């Protein structure tokens, strides 16, 4: 029933996991560093790109929303507990490396919002 959009979710998850493994290998840690966070960012970008290019059907959007509500929170909870255990046991470098994706996301999120939601009028969202 709600399998529409699962390919987009799977692609985002796999790319995010690969990026997390790659980041871990770059900094010399044998662990996935921020893979779930990368996956969430990729999913947001893919979804916005599909909407912007009129490729997102209502069924696909409903499917992605369904899997977001059901699957992603479970994966994040599992990954977060594993990442914390690994980081604490691996030392300060691993903890610092876990902060990199968070800082990158915080810095790039406003740029992503601006790119996909350009403001034509500075007062368009002010309601009194």
C-alpha positions in Angstrom: 0.0 0.0 0.0 2.6 2.6 1.1 5.6 1.3 -0.8 5.7 4.4 -3.1 8.7 6.5 -2.3 10.6 3.7 -0.6 13.2 3.8 -3.4 13.9 7.4 -2.6 14.2 6.6 1.1 16.5 3.6 0.4 18.7 5.7 -1.9 19.0 8.4 0.7 19.8 5.8 3.4 22.4 4.0 1.4 24.1 7.2 0.3 24.1 8.5 3.9 25.6 5.2 5.2 28.3 5.3 2.6 29.1 9.0 3.4 29.3 8.1 7.1 31.6 5.2 6.5 33.7 7.4 4.2 34.0 10.2 6.8 35.0 7.6 9.4 37.7 6.2 7.2 39.0 9.7 6.4 39.5 10.6 10.0 40.8 7.1 10.9 37.9 5.7 12.8 36.5 2.2 12.0 32.9 3.4 12.4 30.1 5.1 10.6 30.3 8.8 11.5 27.0 10.6 10.9 25.5 8.2 8.3 21.9 8.6 9.5 22.3 12.4 9.6 23.6 12.4 6.1 20.8 10.2 5.0 18.2 12.6 6.5 19.8 15.5 4.7 19.9 13.6 1.4 16.2 12.5 1.8 15.2 16.2 2.4 17.2 17.3 -0.7 15.8 14.5 -2.9 12.2 15.2 -1.8 12.6 18.9 -2.4 14.2 18.3 -5.8 11.4 15.9 -6.8 8.7 18.5 -5.8 10.5 21.3 -7.5 10.8 19.4 -10.8 7.1 18.2 -10.5 8.2 14.5 -10.3 6.6 13.8 -6.9 3.2 12.1 -7.1 0.8 12.3 -4.2 1.2 8.5 -3.6 5.0 8.9 -3.5 4.8 11.7 -1.1 2.4 9.8 1.1 4.7 6.8 1.0 7.8 8.8 1.9 5.9 10.5 4.8 4.7 7.0 6.0 8.2 5.6 6.0 9.6 8.7 7.6 7.1 8.4 10.5 7.6 4.7 11.0 11.1 3.8 10.0 13.5 6.8 10.3 12.9 7.4 14.1 13.7 3.8 14.9 16.9 3.9 12.8 17.9 7.2 14.4 17.4 5.8 17.9 19.3 2.6 17.2 22.2 4.5 15.4 22.3 7.1 18.1 22.8 4.6 20.9 25.5 2.7 18.9 27.3 5.9 18.0 27.4 7.1 21.6 28.7 3.8 22.8 31.4 3.7 20.1 32.3 7.4 20.6 32.7 7.1 24.3 34.8 3.9 24.0 36.9 5.3 21.1 38.0 8.5 22.8 37.9 12.2 22.2 38.6 12.0 18.4 35.5 10.0 17.8 33.4 12.4 19.8 34.8 15.4 17.9 34.2 13.5 14.6 30.6 13.0 15.5 30.2 16.8 15.8 31.4 17.4 12.2 28.1 16.3 10.5 26.1 18.3 13.0 28.0 21.5 12.4 27.9 21.0 8.7 24.1 20.5 8.7 23.6 23.5 10.9 25.6 25.7 8.6 24.2 24.3 5.3 20.5 24.0 6.3 19.8 27.8 5.9 21.4 27.7 2.5 19.3 24.7 1.5 16.1 26.4 2.6 17.1 29.6 0.8 17.8 27.7 -2.5 14.6 25.7 -2.5 12.4 28.4 -1.1 13.6 31.7 -2.5 11.9 34.8 -1.1 10.6 37.3 -3.6 9.4 39.7 -1.0 11.0 40.1 2.4 7.6 40.5 4.0 5.8 37.5 2.5 5.9 35.4 5.6 5.1 38.0 8.2 1.6 37.7 9.4 0.2 40.0 12.2 
